[in-house]
Amino acid sequence: MTKLAIFGTSGFSKEVLDIALDQQYKDIVFLTHDKSITGDVLGFPIQHENNIPKLENEGYKFVIAAGSGEIREKIFNKYPNLQYPNLIHSSVTYGYQMDKTFSLSQGLIFAAGVRVTTACEIGNFIVLNLNATIGHDSCLDDFVSVMPGANISGNVHLCRESYVGTGATILQGKDEEHKMEIGSKSVIGAGSVVVKPVAENTIVVGAPAKELKRA
Ligand SMILES: CC(C)(COP(=O)(O)OP(=O)(O)OC[C@H]1O[C@@H](n2cnc3c(N)ncnc32)[C@H](O)[C@@H]1OP(=O)(O)O)[C@@H](O)C(=O)NCCC(=O)NCCS
């Protein structure tokens, strides 16, 4: 089955297209809810979300190409019953039996160059962008986003919808029982170095990372 519909028409959706092509999808369309957006993305047609039932009948699978976990969750909640395969670029490397772990998830998007080591717990609809690394025994909850070149050390817990900016580093937790926790919906600024846990709904920046805002 090589049919894939990509939610979104933004820059990130073009990067997701690259992963889809790498994974041998051939019949690809982009989906929008905005009737004013028409035409194509890099030669692949844009269709309106009203066409989803037709696409489903034709055997299309779906991927939610949004960099924000909050938006991915909103789209998933709107269309919870579609088939969301994992899109894992062929250059991604991972540790012992992590492929079995990935196969229990849906909607994963792992871009080229990502490295996941071993004994990690992986939720659903997680984006690991280009060259991100995830250390041993880390736990990534649903709708987490890790941007390009970010390094997550071992024993880190990224809670639901947390977002790690480009090139950020998160230092390791003490051990498997005492993980370095990044709270739900928190944002780690690009290039920041996180040396202590971050509460939920908090934006931190800098090295060492300090609180910028709390929702
Ligand atoms: C942290 C972040 C979310 C803050 O965004 P924001 O709330 O709009 O904050 P602002 O741009 O208004 O900046 C507020 C202050 O924080 C500083 N700041 C912002 N981001 C920073 C960062 N990553 N590191 C250090 N300082 C930062 C600004 O210089 C500014 O400082 P000032 O008040 O002394 O002038 C954003 O800057 C960021 O880093 N996002 C991640 C982007 C990313 O990785 N994108 C990936 C695309 S693939």
Ligand as a Chemical Component Dictionary entry (heavy atoms), coordinates in Angstrom:
data_LIG
# 
_chem_comp.id                   LIG 
_chem_comp.type                 NON-POLYMER 
_chem_comp.pdbx_formal_charge   0 
_chem_comp.three_letter_code    LIG 
# 
loop_
_chem_comp_atom.comp_id 
_chem_comp_atom.atom_id 
_chem_comp_atom.alt_atom_id 
_chem_comp_atom.type_symbol 
_chem_comp_atom.charge 
_chem_comp_atom.model_Cartn_x 
_chem_comp_atom.model_Cartn_y 
_chem_comp_atom.model_Cartn_z 
_chem_comp_atom.pdbx_ordinal 
LIG C1  C1  C 0 12.107 29.892 23.602 1  
LIG C2  C2  C 0 11.142 30.447 22.587 2  
LIG C3  C3  C 0 9.911  29.520 22.487 3  
LIG C4  C4  C 0 10.712 31.817 23.091 4  
LIG O1  O1  O 0 9.860  32.421 22.186 5  
LIG P1  P1  P 0 9.070  33.742 22.651 6  
LIG O2  O2  O 0 8.214  33.408 23.846 7  
LIG O3  O3  O 0 8.396  34.279 21.441 8  
LIG O4  O4  O 0 10.212 34.691 23.205 9  
LIG P2  P2  P 0 10.832 36.025 22.558 10 
LIG O5  O5  O 0 11.303 35.777 21.176 11 
LIG O6  O6  O 0 9.841  37.124 22.805 12 
LIG O7  O7  O 0 12.115 36.266 23.481 13 
LIG C5  C5  C 0 12.005 36.616 24.834 14 
LIG C6  C6  C 0 13.417 36.732 25.393 15 
LIG O8  O8  O 0 14.021 35.432 25.441 16 
LIG C7  C7  C 0 15.230 35.413 24.666 17 
LIG N1  N1  N 0 15.262 34.144 23.953 18 
LIG C8  C8  C 0 14.350 33.646 23.107 19 
LIG N2  N2  N 0 14.693 32.422 22.693 20 
LIG C9  C9  C 0 15.877 32.148 23.275 21 
LIG C10 C10 C 0 16.743 31.022 23.218 22 
LIG N3  N3  N 0 16.421 29.954 22.500 23 
LIG N4  N4  N 0 17.867 31.059 23.968 24 
LIG C11 C11 C 0 18.171 32.146 24.716 25 
LIG N5  N5  N 0 17.381 33.240 24.813 26 
LIG C12 C12 C 0 16.249 33.226 24.091 27 
LIG C13 C13 C 0 15.095 36.607 23.707 28 
LIG O9  O9  O 0 16.368 37.064 23.299 29 
LIG C14 C14 C 0 14.357 37.599 24.563 30 
LIG O10 O10 O 0 15.282 38.172 25.463 31 
LIG P3  P3  P 0 15.176 39.723 25.884 32 
LIG O11 O11 O 0 13.849 39.852 26.568 33 
LIG O12 O12 O 0 16.337 39.910 26.797 34 
LIG O13 O13 O 0 15.247 40.505 24.618 35 
LIG C15 C15 C 0 11.761 30.550 21.160 36 
LIG O14 O14 O 0 12.678 31.628 21.069 37 
LIG C16 C16 C 0 12.511 29.281 20.750 38 
LIG O15 O15 O 0 13.702 29.062 21.044 39 
LIG N6  N6  N 0 11.755 28.394 20.043 40 
LIG C17 C17 C 0 12.271 27.166 19.488 41 
LIG C18 C18 C 0 12.407 27.325 17.977 42 
LIG C19 C19 C 0 12.825 26.056 17.300 43 
LIG O16 O16 O 0 13.603 25.272 17.796 44 
LIG N7  N7  N 0 12.254 25.822 16.120 45 
LIG C20 C20 C 0 12.501 24.611 15.385 46 
LIG C21 C21 C 0 12.111 24.760 13.951 47 
LIG S1  S1  S 0 12.478 23.305 13.044 48 
# 
loop_
_chem_comp_bond.comp_id 
_chem_comp_bond.atom_id_1 
_chem_comp_bond.atom_id_2 
_chem_comp_bond.value_order 
_chem_comp_bond.pdbx_ordinal 
LIG C1  C2  SING 1  
LIG C2  C3  SING 2  
LIG C2  C4  SING 3  
LIG C2  C15 SING 4  
LIG C4  O1  SING 5  
LIG O1  P1  SING 6  
LIG P1  O2  DOUB 7  
LIG P1  O3  SING 8  
LIG P1  O4  SING 9  
LIG O4  P2  SING 10 
LIG P2  O5  DOUB 11 
LIG P2  O6  SING 12 
LIG P2  O7  SING 13 
LIG O7  C5  SING 14 
LIG C5  C6  SING 15 
LIG C6  O8  SING 16 
LIG C6  C14 SING 17 
LIG O8  C7  SING 18 
LIG C7  N1  SING 19 
LIG C7  C13 SING 20 
LIG N1  C8  SING 21 
LIG N1  C12 SING 22 
LIG C8  N2  DOUB 23 
LIG N2  C9  SING 24 
LIG C9  C10 SING 25 
LIG C9  C12 DOUB 26 
LIG C10 N3  SING 27 
LIG C10 N4  DOUB 28 
LIG N4  C11 SING 29 
LIG C11 N5  DOUB 30 
LIG N5  C12 SING 31 
LIG C13 O9  SING 32 
LIG C13 C14 SING 33 
LIG C14 O10 SING 34 
LIG O10 P3  SING 35 
LIG P3  O11 DOUB 36 
LIG P3  O12 SING 37 
LIG P3  O13 SING 38 
LIG C15 O14 SING 39 
LIG C15 C16 SING 40 
LIG C16 O15 DOUB 41 
LIG C16 N6  SING 42 
LIG N6  C17 SING 43 
LIG C17 C18 SING 44 
LIG C18 C19 SING 45 
LIG C19 O16 DOUB 46 
LIG C19 N7  SING 47 
LIG N7  C20 SING 48 
LIG C20 C21 SING 49 
LIG C21 S1  SING 50 
# 
